[in-house]
Amino acid sequence: MVVECSLADTSSLMSFLKEHQPYTAKRNKVVSAEDAVRVIQNGDTVVFGGFAGIGVAEEIAAALENYYLRTRHPRDLTLMFAVATGPGDDSPKGLNHLAHEGMLKRIIGGHWGLAPGIQRLAVENKVVAYNLPQGIISHMYRNVASGKAGLFSQVGLGTFVDPRNGGGRLNERTTEPIVQLMEIAGEEYLFYDALPINVAVIRGTTADTDGNITMEKEALTLESLSIAMAAKNSGGLVIVQVERVAQAGTLNSRQVKIPGILVDCVVVACPENHWQTFGEPYNPAFSGEIQIPTKNIPTMQMSARKVIARRAAFELKPNCVVNLGIGVPEGVASVANEEKILDFMTLTAEPGVIGGLPVGGLNFGAAINATALVDQPYQFDFYNGGGVDVAFLGMAEADAVGNVNVSRFGVRLAGAGGFINISQNSKKVIFMGTFTAGGVDYEIGDGKLIIKKEGRFRKFVEKVQHITFSGPYSAKSGRKILYVTERCVFELGPDGLELIEIAPGVDLQKDILDMMDFKPTVREPLVLMDERIFSPNRMLLKDDLLTIPAEDRMFYNPEANIMLINLAGHTVKSTQDVDAIRNAIERIVKPLGKRVDAVANYDQFRMDPDLIDEYSATQKYLADRYFSRVSRYTTSAFLRIKIGEEMENRGMAPHIFETPEEAHAFLVTGK
């Protein structure tokens, strides 16, 4: 037989063999790690699955490194990953095994931070290197599997991934564009080019001899199925690391995450190379095998990180869906657990965990007692579509127009990870980080913060080094964007950053304005951060969380020209609470330019006795300016007497009744 096609590349060879080999019984796919890596050819595109310290195919990565050091093959590989696996230092783990000049020619990655070895190859201009959003890469595997030429998305517009800002290229050696700016139906989009995958390296728990893979002890499932399909449909090979092998046909079909038709090689790892995470050999609470009591989890020690997490936690609302980023934002989960409010919200992390308590450090990405675990591409479908109510993300640099950098600082390349997807599409975004860095020292206690020693490095700069979040692009959306530090809080306005809160004990000029490279707008009145944040005791956030904000308690009926003020169950315990009620009412009635009738519900209303005079004065202020007639009602006889006395003491008719019917009748009849 004469073959009239080239068999020089792996995919052509595999297709030829599959088409022309005679039928044989299914082979046992279990091989040694060295035999598995021998199938990788010079110039191949190799995808490694995993997420930071989770799902690491350590046995295969180490075998590939050893084989290269011994033979100097394979060479000139393209390495692709959504999140680099690694320990965060230079120890030989994860993708650090592949950090050899000559082995890699090109790298396309999402988050690079935990594999310093491959970071250096990019920063030192030794490889072609691109940084793309983690969610884009995760979705790209699906598109490659289905034969698409690439991926259209608005994720990345205005950031360093936008071709107008570099197109994700990381060094001078990288010249070829792989991201294009396009217009569709009058709107801007980015088109990310796809590329075929020659080899996929992923991980599971159990394989049978036919290559079917289950993941019952894995902390995450990630995009393993998508990667396997992408490689298989590119004519490539799929290598899977597992901890054990079962007889063919004995696995529960509902537990099989990767079918054997996609798998070419199965490698059984040594126990030390198959830890569940780089932090723990195996935690059954990560895999859903058991649930553990969260009350046993230690609380954070008081520090600047805890102060930031505490202030950020004030942005949590009942029934909200939350994303927690890596680093400082991890503290929000700890604070929520300490404040006993976890049950009122759903915490998530981008690799696929939903519910439970997301964990940090080398276990980041996993969760204790998760409600559900989905594949990472589906999590990003949910995130990109706006499913996250509030996202808590890190902040290394911010500038005058609200741009944020978390991806690159000089020679340090962290990469964007899922930051761009999440920050661009969440309904509310809270950036979190210390105000300065490098040796800063604080005194925290008694409800205030004292800066004892200032940091050496400024983080609020004139222009960030890398635009991971575009302030001007996001300002158009009208979303609430906050920048929370230990000493103050900024909000993104139409023209950039606005200072809206300051910590008790902090000097505005010396501790904030003098430590910035630009002068922000200072909103008046400048609000003090809640003093509970700076005290060692629990903040009792549960009470705040279950309290409806003042602005959500005011309703105006234009047809009847009546305002309903619903203070049922509300607690007034500070001057800020009194001001919030006044401001919420004024925001509605002041623009009307006319007086309105009002009816107020005081059922189960509570107030600090020291605030009665202040609150009554506010009521008189509102009545004199905005109300024609006001009626009030509560089923509490005590409250009716108390409120009535305070109104009369200020020369106001109380008009307070027992039922809403009586209160409404007064507005209609005047009696």
C-alpha positions as CSV (number, residue, x, y, z in Angstrom):
1,M,0.0,0.0,0.0
2,V,1.3,3.5,-0.9
3,V,0.4,6.2,1.7
4,E,0.1,9.6,0.0
5,C,0.1,11.7,3.2
6,S,2.7,13.0,5.7
7,L,3.0,11.0,8.9
8,A,5.6,13.4,10.4
9,D,3.3,14.8,13.1
10,T,1.7,13.0,16.0
11,S,-1.9,13.6,15.0
12,S,-1.4,12.4,11.4
13,L,0.3,9.2,12.7
14,M,-2.4,8.5,15.3
15,S,-5.1,9.0,12.7
16,F,-3.4,6.7,10.2
17,L,-2.8,3.9,12.8
18,K,-6.4,4.1,14.0
19,E,-7.8,3.9,10.5
20,H,-5.6,1.0,9.3
21,Q,-4.9,-1.2,12.3
22,P,-7.0,-4.5,12.4
23,Y,-9.5,-5.0,15.2
24,T,-7.9,-6.2,18.4
25,A,-9.2,-6.5,22.0
26,K,-9.0,-3.4,24.1
27,R,-5.6,-2.9,25.5
28,N,-4.7,-2.1,29.1
29,K,-4.0,1.6,29.1
30,V,-1.9,1.6,32.3
31,V,1.7,2.6,31.6
32,S,4.7,4.0,33.5
33,A,5.1,7.8,33.7
34,E,8.2,7.6,31.6
35,D,6.5,5.6,28.9
36,A,3.7,8.1,28.9
37,V,5.9,11.2,28.4
38,R,7.8,9.6,25.6
39,V,4.7,10.1,23.4
40,I,5.3,13.9,23.6
41,Q,7.1,15.1,20.5
42,N,9.2,18.2,19.7
43,G,7.0,21.2,19.0
44,D,3.8,19.8,20.5
45,T,1.2,21.9,22.3
46,V,0.8,20.4,25.7
47,V,-2.0,21.3,28.1
48,F,-1.6,20.7,31.8
49,G,-4.8,20.7,34.0
50,G,-4.9,21.5,37.7
51,F,-5.5,24.6,39.8
52,A,-2.7,26.1,41.9
53,G,-2.0,23.4,44.4
54,I,-5.0,21.2,43.5
55,G,-5.3,18.4,40.9
56,V,-1.5,18.4,40.1
57,A,-0.3,15.6,37.8
58,E,3.0,15.7,39.8
59,E,4.2,12.2,38.8
60,I,3.9,13.0,35.1
61,A,5.4,16.5,35.3
62,A,8.4,15.1,37.2
63,A,8.8,12.3,34.7
64,L,8.7,14.8,31.8
65,E,11.4,16.9,33.4
66,N,13.7,13.9,34.1
67,Y,13.2,12.6,30.6
68,Y,14.1,16.1,29.1
69,L,17.2,16.5,31.3
70,R,18.4,13.0,30.3
71,T,17.7,13.2,26.5
72,R,17.1,16.9,25.8
73,H,13.7,15.9,24.3
74,P,11.0,16.9,23.8
75,R,12.0,20.5,22.8
76,D,10.2,23.6,21.8
77,L,6.9,22.8,23.4
78,T,3.9,25.1,23.7
79,L,2.6,25.0,27.3
80,M,-1.0,26.0,27.9
81,F,-2.8,26.2,31.2
82,A,-5.7,28.1,32.9
83,V,-4.0,28.2,36.3
84,A,-0.4,27.1,36.7
85,T,0.1,24.4,39.3
86,G,2.9,25.0,41.8
87,P,3.8,25.7,45.5
88,G,4.4,29.4,45.1
89,D,8.2,29.1,45.4
90,D,11.1,27.6,43.5
91,S,10.7,24.0,44.9
92,P,10.5,21.4,42.1
93,K,6.7,20.9,42.0
94,G,3.9,21.5,39.5
95,L,4.8,23.4,36.4
96,N,8.2,24.4,37.9
97,H,9.3,21.0,36.5
98,L,8.9,22.4,33.0
99,A,10.9,25.6,33.6
100,H,13.8,24.7,31.3
101,E,15.0,26.9,28.5
102,G,14.8,24.8,25.3
103,M,12.0,22.5,26.6
104,L,9.5,25.3,26.2
105,K,9.2,27.7,23.3
106,R,5.8,29.3,24.0
107,I,3.6,29.6,27.0
108,I,-0.1,30.6,27.0
109,G,-1.4,30.9,30.6
110,G,-4.1,32.4,32.8
111,H,-2.7,32.6,36.3
112,W,1.1,32.2,36.6
113,G,1.7,33.1,40.2
114,L,2.4,29.8,41.9
115,A,5.0,28.6,39.4
116,P,7.9,31.1,39.6
117,G,10.1,29.0,37.3
118,I,7.9,29.5,34.2
119,Q,7.4,33.2,35.2
120,R,11.1,33.8,34.8
121,L,11.2,32.3,31.3
122,A,8.6,34.9,30.3
123,V,10.0,37.9,32.2
124,E,13.5,37.2,30.9
125,N,12.4,37.0,27.3
126,K,13.4,33.3,26.9
127,V,10.0,32.1,25.6
128,V,7.1,33.6,23.6
129,A,4.5,34.3,26.3
130,Y,0.9,35.3,26.6
131,N,-1.4,36.0,29.5
132,L,-5.1,35.5,28.8
133,P,-8.0,35.5,31.2
134,Q,-8.5,32.2,33.0
135,G,-12.1,31.9,32.0
136,I,-11.2,32.5,28.4
137,I,-8.7,29.6,28.4
138,S,-11.2,27.4,30.3
139,H,-13.8,28.1,27.6
140,M,-11.3,27.8,24.8
141,Y,-10.8,24.1,25.5
142,R,-14.5,23.5,24.8
143,N,-14.3,25.5,21.6
144,V,-11.2,23.5,20.4
145,A,-13.1,20.3,21.2
146,S,-16.0,21.4,19.1
147,G,-13.8,22.5,16.2
148,K,-14.3,26.3,16.5
149,A,-11.7,28.7,15.2
150,G,-11.6,30.7,18.4
151,L,-13.8,32.5,21.0
152,F,-15.7,35.8,20.9
153,S,-16.0,37.6,24.2
154,Q,-16.2,41.1,25.7
155,V,-14.1,39.8,28.6
156,G,-10.8,41.7,28.5
157,L,-11.9,44.9,26.8
158,G,-10.0,47.9,28.2
159,T,-7.4,45.7,30.0
160,F,-3.9,44.6,29.0
161,V,-5.5,41.8,27.0
162,D,-7.1,44.3,24.6
163,P,-5.0,44.6,21.5
164,R,-4.9,48.3,22.0
165,N,-3.1,47.7,25.3
166,G,-0.8,44.8,24.2
167,G,-3.1,41.9,23.4
168,G,-1.9,39.8,26.3
169,R,1.7,39.7,25.1
170,L,4.2,39.6,27.9
171,N,7.6,40.4,26.4
172,E,9.5,41.7,23.4
173,R,10.0,38.2,22.0
174,T,6.2,37.8,21.6
175,T,5.1,39.5,18.4
176,E,2.3,37.4,16.9
177,P,-1.1,38.6,17.8
178,I,-3.6,36.0,19.1
179,V,-6.3,38.5,20.2
180,Q,-8.2,40.6,17.7
181,L,-10.6,43.5,18.3
182,M,-13.8,43.2,16.3
183,E,-17.2,44.9,16.1
184,I,-20.4,43.0,16.1
185,A,-23.8,44.6,15.9
186,G,-22.2,47.9,16.9
187,E,-20.5,46.6,20.0
188,E,-16.8,45.8,20.6
189,Y,-15.7,42.2,21.1
190,L,-12.4,40.4,21.4
191,F,-11.7,37.3,19.3
192,Y,-9.3,34.9,20.9
193,D,-7.6,32.5,18.4
194,A,-7.8,28.8,19.1
195,L,-5.0,26.3,18.6
196,P,-5.0,22.5,18.3
197,I,-3.8,20.5,21.4
198,N,-1.4,17.6,20.8
199,V,-1.1,16.3,24.4
200,A,-3.4,16.7,27.4
201,V,-2.1,15.9,30.9
202,I,-4.9,15.7,33.5
203,R,-5.7,13.9,36.8
204,G,-8.3,11.8,38.4
205,T,-8.7,9.4,41.3
206,T,-9.5,6.0,39.9
207,A,-9.1,4.6,36.4
208,D,-10.2,1.2,35.1
209,T,-8.0,-0.6,32.6
210,D,-10.1,0.8,29.7
211,G,-9.2,4.3,30.8
212,N,-12.5,5.4,32.3
213,I,-11.7,8.0,35.0
214,T,-13.6,8.9,38.2
215,M,-12.7,11.8,40.6
216,E,-14.3,10.8,43.9
217,K,-11.3,12.0,46.0
218,E,-10.4,15.1,44.0
219,A,-11.1,18.5,45.5
220,L,-12.0,19.9,42.0
221,T,-13.1,18.6,38.6
222,L,-11.9,21.7,36.7
223,E,-12.0,21.5,32.9
224,S,-10.5,18.0,32.7
225,L,-13.3,16.7,30.5
226,S,-13.0,19.7,28.1
227,I,-9.2,19.3,27.9
228,A,-9.5,15.6,27.1
229,M,-12.1,16.3,24.4
230,A,-10.0,19.1,22.9
231,A,-6.9,17.0,22.6
232,K,-8.8,13.9,21.3
233,N,-10.6,16.0,18.6
234,S,-7.3,17.6,17.7
235,G,-5.9,14.2,16.9
236,G,-3.8,14.3,20.1
237,L,-3.1,12.2,23.1
238,V,-4.6,12.2,26.6
239,I,-2.5,11.2,29.7
240,V,-4.2,10.8,33.0
241,Q,-2.6,10.5,36.4
242,V,-4.6,8.5,39.1
243,E,-4.0,6.9,42.4
244,R,-5.5,3.5,41.8
245,V,-6.7,1.2,39.0
246,A,-9.9,-0.9,38.9
247,Q,-11.0,-3.8,36.7
248,A,-12.6,-2.7,33.4
249,G,-16.3,-2.4,33.7
250,T,-16.5,-2.1,37.5
251,L,-16.7,1.7,37.8
252,N,-20.1,3.3,38.5
253,S,-21.0,5.0,35.2
254,R,-22.5,8.0,37.0
255,Q,-19.2,8.6,38.6
256,V,-17.1,8.5,35.4
257,K,-16.0,12.0,34.6
258,I,-13.8,11.2,31.6
259,P,-14.8,8.3,29.4
260,G,-12.2,5.8,28.3
261,I,-12.7,6.7,24.6
262,L,-10.8,9.9,25.3
263,V,-7.9,8.4,27.3
264,D,-4.7,7.0,25.8
265,C,-2.5,6.5,28.8
266,V,-3.1,6.0,32.5
267,V,-0.3,6.6,35.0
268,V,-0.6,5.4,38.6
269,A,1.2,7.8,40.9
270,C,3.2,7.2,44.0
271,P,1.2,8.5,47.0
272,E,3.6,11.4,47.6
273,N,3.0,12.6,44.1
274,H,-0.8,12.4,44.4
275,W,-1.7,14.6,47.3
276,Q,-5.2,16.1,47.1
277,T,-3.7,19.6,47.4
278,F,-0.1,20.8,48.0
279,G,-1.4,21.6,51.5
280,E,-3.0,18.3,52.5
281,P,-2.6,14.6,51.5
282,Y,-6.4,14.2,51.7
283,N,-9.2,16.1,53.4
284,P,-12.5,14.3,53.0
285,A,-14.3,17.6,53.6
286,F,-12.8,19.0,50.3
287,S,-14.2,16.1,48.3
288,G,-17.6,16.0,49.9
289,E,-17.1,12.7,51.6
290,I,-17.9,14.2,55.0
291,Q,-19.0,17.5,56.4
292,I,-17.1,19.0,59.4
293,P,-18.2,21.5,62.0
294,T,-17.1,25.0,60.9
295,K,-17.1,26.2,64.5
296,N,-13.8,24.4,64.9
297,I,-12.1,26.5,62.3
298,P,-9.8,29.1,64.0
299,T,-10.5,32.8,63.6
300,M,-8.1,35.3,62.0
301,Q,-5.8,37.2,64.4
302,M,-6.4,41.0,64.4
303,S,-4.2,42.5,61.7
304,A,-4.5,44.9,58.7
305,R,-5.8,41.9,56.6
306,K,-8.5,41.2,59.1
307,V,-9.5,44.9,59.2
308,I,-9.8,44.9,55.4
309,A,-11.8,41.7,55.4
310,R,-14.1,43.0,58.2
311,R,-14.9,46.2,56.3
312,A,-15.4,44.3,53.1
313,A,-17.8,41.9,54.9
314,F,-20.2,44.9,55.4
315,E,-21.0,44.6,51.7
316,L,-22.5,41.1,52.2
317,K,-26.3,40.9,51.8
318,P,-28.7,38.1,52.6
319,N,-29.1,35.5,49.8
320,C,-26.2,36.9,47.8
321,V,-23.9,34.8,45.6
322,V,-20.2,35.7,46.4
323,N,-16.9,35.1,44.7
324,L,-13.7,35.2,46.8
325,G,-10.4,35.8,45.1
326,I,-7.0,34.7,46.3
327,G,-5.0,36.5,49.0
328,V,-6.5,39.2,51.2
329,P,-10.1,38.4,50.0
330,E,-9.8,34.9,51.5
331,G,-10.3,36.6,54.8
332,V,-13.9,37.4,54.1
333,A,-14.8,33.8,54.4
334,S,-13.1,33.6,57.8
335,V,-14.9,36.7,59.0
336,A,-18.2,35.5,57.7
337,N,-17.7,32.2,59.6
338,E,-16.6,34.1,62.8
339,E,-19.7,36.3,62.6
340,K,-22.0,33.3,62.1
341,I,-23.4,34.6,58.8
342,L,-22.3,31.9,56.3
343,D,-25.8,30.4,56.2
344,F,-27.2,33.6,54.8
345,M,-25.2,33.6,51.6
346,T,-23.5,31.3,49.1
347,L,-19.7,31.6,48.7
348,T,-18.1,30.4,45.5
349,A,-14.7,30.2,43.9
350,E,-13.9,30.2,40.2
351,P,-12.6,26.6,39.8
352,G,-16.1,25.3,40.5
353,V,-17.0,25.2,44.2
354,I,-20.4,26.4,45.3
355,G,-21.4,26.9,48.9
356,G,-19.5,25.8,52.0
357,L,-16.4,27.6,53.2
358,P,-13.8,28.3,50.6
359,V,-10.2,27.8,51.9
360,G,-7.0,29.6,51.2
361,G,-3.2,29.1,51.0
362,L,-2.0,26.0,49.2
363,N,-5.6,24.7,49.5
364,F,-7.0,27.7,47.6
365,G,-9.8,26.7,45.2
366,A,-11.2,24.0,47.5
367,A,-14.0,24.4,49.9
368,I,-15.0,22.8,53.2
369,N,-18.6,21.4,53.1
370,A,-19.4,22.6,49.6
371,T,-23.0,22.4,48.4
372,A,-22.0,21.5,44.9
373,L,-19.0,21.2,42.6
374,V,-19.2,22.0,38.9
375,D,-16.7,22.0,36.1
376,Q,-14.7,25.2,35.8
377,P,-16.0,26.2,32.4
378,Y,-19.6,26.1,33.7
379,Q,-18.6,28.2,36.7
380,F,-17.3,30.8,34.3
381,D,-20.5,30.7,32.2
382,F,-22.3,31.6,35.4
383,Y,-19.8,34.3,36.3
384,N,-19.6,35.9,32.8
385,G,-23.4,36.1,32.6
386,G,-23.5,38.2,35.8
387,G,-24.4,35.5,38.3
388,V,-22.1,36.9,41.1
389,D,-23.8,39.5,43.3
390,V,-20.6,40.6,44.9
391,A,-17.0,39.7,44.2
392,F,-14.1,40.3,46.6
393,L,-10.8,40.6,44.8
394,G,-7.2,41.5,45.5
395,M,-5.6,44.9,44.7
396,A,-1.9,45.4,44.3
397,E,-2.0,48.8,42.5
398,A,-4.8,51.3,41.7
399,D,-4.6,54.6,39.9
400,A,-6.5,57.8,39.5
401,V,-9.1,56.6,37.0
402,G,-9.8,53.4,38.9
403,N,-7.6,50.9,37.0
404,V,-6.3,48.0,39.1
405,N,-3.2,45.9,38.6
406,V,-2.9,42.4,40.1
407,S,-1.1,40.7,37.2
408,R,2.4,42.1,36.8
409,F,4.9,44.2,38.9
410,G,8.3,44.6,37.3
411,V,9.9,41.2,37.2
412,R,7.0,39.5,39.1
413,L,4.4,38.0,36.8
414,A,1.3,36.8,38.7
415,G,-1.0,36.7,35.7
416,A,-4.7,37.7,35.6
417,G,-6.2,34.4,36.5
418,G,-10.0,34.7,36.7
419,F,-9.8,38.4,37.8
420,I,-10.8,39.9,34.5
421,N,-13.8,37.7,34.0
422,I,-15.0,38.2,37.6
423,S,-14.3,42.0,38.0
424,Q,-15.8,42.8,34.6
425,N,-19.1,40.9,35.1
426,S,-20.0,40.8,38.8
427,K,-22.9,43.0,40.0
428,K,-20.7,44.6,42.7
429,V,-16.9,44.5,43.1
430,I,-14.9,45.0,46.2
431,F,-11.1,45.4,45.7
432,M,-9.1,44.7,48.8
433,G,-5.5,45.5,49.7
434,T,-3.3,47.4,52.1
435,F,-2.9,51.1,51.4
436,T,0.9,50.9,51.3
437,A,3.3,48.0,51.3
438,G,6.8,47.1,52.7
439,G,7.3,47.4,56.4
440,V,4.1,49.2,57.4
441,D,3.2,48.8,61.1
442,Y,-0.1,49.5,62.8
443,E,-1.7,49.7,66.2
444,I,-5.2,48.4,66.1
445,G,-7.7,48.5,69.0
446,D,-10.1,50.6,70.9
447,G,-12.1,51.2,67.8
448,K,-9.4,53.0,65.9
449,L,-6.3,52.5,63.7
450,I,-2.9,54.2,64.3
451,I,-0.2,54.1,61.6
452,K,3.0,53.6,63.6
453,K,5.4,53.1,60.6
454,E,4.5,53.8,57.0
455,G,5.1,51.4,54.2
456,R,8.0,51.9,51.7
457,F,5.9,51.4,48.6
458,R,2.9,53.4,47.4
459,K,0.0,51.4,45.9
460,F,-2.2,54.3,44.8
461,V,-0.2,55.4,41.8
462,E,-0.6,57.8,38.9
463,K,-0.8,55.0,36.4
464,V,-0.7,51.2,37.0
465,Q,1.9,49.1,35.4
466,H,-0.6,46.6,34.0
467,I,-4.4,47.2,33.5
468,T,-6.0,44.1,34.9
469,F,-9.2,46.0,35.6
470,S,-10.3,49.0,33.5
471,G,-11.8,51.7,35.6
472,P,-13.0,53.8,32.7
473,Y,-14.6,50.8,31.0
474,S,-16.4,49.7,34.1
475,A,-17.5,53.2,35.2
476,K,-19.9,53.1,32.2
477,S,-21.7,50.2,33.7
478,G,-22.9,52.0,36.8
479,R,-22.0,49.1,39.1
480,K,-20.8,49.7,42.6
481,I,-17.0,49.4,42.7
482,L,-15.2,49.8,46.1
483,Y,-11.5,49.9,46.9
484,V,-11.2,48.8,50.6
485,T,-8.0,49.3,52.6
486,E,-7.2,49.2,56.3
487,R,-7.3,53.0,56.6
488,C,-9.9,54.2,54.1
489,V,-12.4,53.3,51.4
490,F,-12.7,54.6,47.8
491,E,-15.5,54.3,45.3
492,L,-15.3,54.4,41.5
493,G,-17.1,57.5,40.2
494,P,-17.6,58.8,36.7
495,D,-14.2,60.6,36.8
496,G,-12.2,58.1,38.9
497,L,-11.6,57.4,42.5
498,E,-13.6,59.1,45.2
499,L,-12.6,58.9,48.9
500,I,-15.7,58.0,50.9
501,E,-14.6,56.6,54.3
502,I,-11.7,57.0,56.7
503,A,-10.7,54.9,59.6
504,P,-11.0,56.4,63.2
505,G,-7.5,57.5,64.3
506,V,-6.2,58.1,60.7
507,D,-5.1,61.6,59.6
508,L,-6.6,62.5,56.2
509,Q,-3.6,64.6,55.0
510,K,-0.6,62.7,56.5
511,D,-1.8,59.1,56.3
512,I,-3.8,59.2,53.1
513,L,-3.5,62.2,50.7
514,D,0.3,62.6,51.3
515,M,0.8,58.9,50.5
516,M,-0.9,58.9,47.1
517,D,0.6,59.9,43.7
518,F,-2.7,61.7,42.8
519,K,-5.3,63.7,44.6
520,P,-8.7,61.9,44.7
521,T,-12.1,63.5,45.0
522,V,-13.0,63.6,48.7
523,R,-16.7,63.1,49.2
524,E,-18.4,65.3,51.7
525,P,-19.3,64.4,54.4
526,L,-16.4,62.0,54.7
527,V,-17.8,59.0,56.7
528,L,-15.9,57.2,59.5
529,M,-15.4,53.5,59.0
530,D,-17.4,51.5,61.6
531,E,-15.4,51.4,64.9
532,R,-16.4,47.8,65.4
533,I,-13.9,46.9,62.6
534,F,-11.0,47.9,64.8
535,S,-12.1,46.2,68.1
536,P,-11.2,42.6,69.0
537,N,-14.7,41.5,69.8
538,R,-17.1,40.1,67.2
539,M,-18.9,42.8,65.2
540,L,-22.3,41.1,65.5
541,L,-22.7,41.5,61.7
542,K,-25.6,39.1,61.8
543,D,-27.9,41.9,63.1
544,D,-26.7,44.2,60.4
545,L,-27.1,41.6,57.7
546,L,-30.7,40.9,58.6
547,T,-31.5,44.6,58.9
548,I,-33.1,46.1,55.7
549,P,-31.1,49.2,54.7
550,A,-32.9,52.5,55.1
551,E,-33.1,53.1,51.3
552,D,-35.0,49.9,50.8
553,R,-37.6,50.9,53.4
554,M,-38.9,53.9,51.6
555,F,-41.7,53.7,49.0
556,Y,-43.6,56.5,47.2
557,N,-47.0,56.2,45.5
558,P,-47.2,59.1,43.0
559,E,-50.9,58.5,42.3
560,A,-51.9,58.9,45.9
561,N,-48.9,61.2,46.7
562,I,-48.2,59.1,49.8
563,M,-44.9,57.9,51.1
564,L,-44.7,54.7,53.1
565,I,-41.8,54.6,55.6
566,N,-41.4,51.0,56.7
567,L,-39.3,51.0,59.9
568,A,-40.7,47.7,61.1
569,G,-38.0,45.7,62.9
570,H,-35.4,48.4,62.3
571,T,-32.8,49.3,64.9
572,V,-31.3,52.8,65.2
573,K,-28.1,52.5,67.2
574,S,-25.9,55.3,65.8
575,T,-26.0,58.8,64.3
576,Q,-25.3,57.2,61.0
577,D,-28.5,55.3,61.2
578,V,-30.5,58.5,61.9
579,D,-28.8,60.2,59.0
580,A,-29.5,57.2,56.7
581,I,-33.2,57.5,57.3
582,R,-33.2,61.2,56.7
583,N,-31.1,60.8,53.5
584,A,-33.3,58.0,52.2
585,I,-36.4,60.1,52.6
586,E,-34.8,63.2,51.1
587,R,-33.6,61.3,48.0
588,I,-37.2,60.5,47.2
589,V,-39.1,63.6,48.2
590,K,-36.7,66.4,47.6
591,P,-36.7,66.1,43.7
592,L,-40.5,66.1,43.7
593,G,-40.6,69.8,44.5
594,K,-43.9,69.3,46.5
595,R,-45.1,68.1,49.9
596,V,-46.3,64.6,50.4
597,D,-48.3,62.7,52.9
598,A,-46.5,60.0,54.8
599,V,-47.3,56.9,56.9
600,A,-44.7,55.2,59.0
601,N,-44.7,51.6,60.4
602,Y,-43.0,51.4,63.8
603,D,-43.7,47.8,64.7
604,Q,-40.8,46.3,66.6
605,F,-38.8,49.5,66.1
606,R,-35.8,49.9,68.4
607,M,-33.6,52.8,69.2
608,D,-30.7,53.6,71.5
609,P,-32.2,55.9,74.2
610,D,-29.3,58.4,73.7
611,L,-30.4,59.0,70.2
612,I,-34.1,59.9,70.9
613,D,-33.5,63.6,70.9
614,E,-31.5,63.5,67.6
615,Y,-34.0,61.3,65.9
616,S,-37.0,63.4,67.0
617,A,-35.2,66.5,65.7
618,T,-34.8,64.8,62.4
619,Q,-38.5,64.0,62.3
620,K,-39.3,67.6,62.9
621,Y,-36.9,68.6,60.1
622,L,-38.5,66.3,57.6
623,A,-42.1,67.3,58.7
624,D,-41.3,71.0,58.3
625,R,-39.9,70.7,54.8
626,Y,-41.5,67.8,53.0
627,F,-44.6,66.4,54.6
628,S,-48.2,67.7,54.5
629,R,-49.5,65.1,57.0
630,V,-47.8,62.3,58.8
631,S,-49.3,59.3,60.6
632,R,-47.6,56.5,62.4
633,Y,-48.6,53.1,63.7
634,T,-47.4,50.3,66.0
635,T,-49.0,47.5,67.9
636,S,-46.8,48.3,70.9
637,A,-48.6,50.5,73.4
638,F,-45.3,51.4,75.0
639,L,-43.9,52.7,71.7
640,R,-47.1,54.7,71.0
641,I,-46.7,56.4,74.3
642,K,-43.0,57.0,73.9
643,I,-43.1,58.3,70.4
644,G,-46.2,60.4,71.2
645,E,-44.4,62.1,74.1
646,E,-41.3,62.9,72.0
647,M,-43.4,64.4,69.2
648,E,-45.4,66.5,71.5
649,N,-42.3,67.8,73.3
650,R,-41.3,69.3,70.0
651,G,-44.6,70.8,69.2
652,M,-45.6,68.1,66.7
653,A,-48.9,66.3,66.6
654,P,-47.9,62.6,67.0
655,H,-50.9,61.0,65.1
656,I,-49.8,57.5,66.1
657,F,-52.2,54.6,65.9
658,E,-52.4,50.9,66.6
659,T,-53.2,49.7,63.1
660,P,-52.2,50.6,59.5
661,E,-55.9,51.0,58.7
662,E,-56.3,53.7,61.3
663,A,-53.1,55.4,60.2
664,H,-54.2,55.5,56.5
665,A,-57.7,56.6,57.4
666,F,-56.1,59.7,59.2
667,L,-54.3,60.7,56.0
668,V,-57.6,60.5,54.1
669,T,-60.0,62.1,56.6
670,G,-57.7,64.0,58.8
671,K,-59.0,62.3,61.9
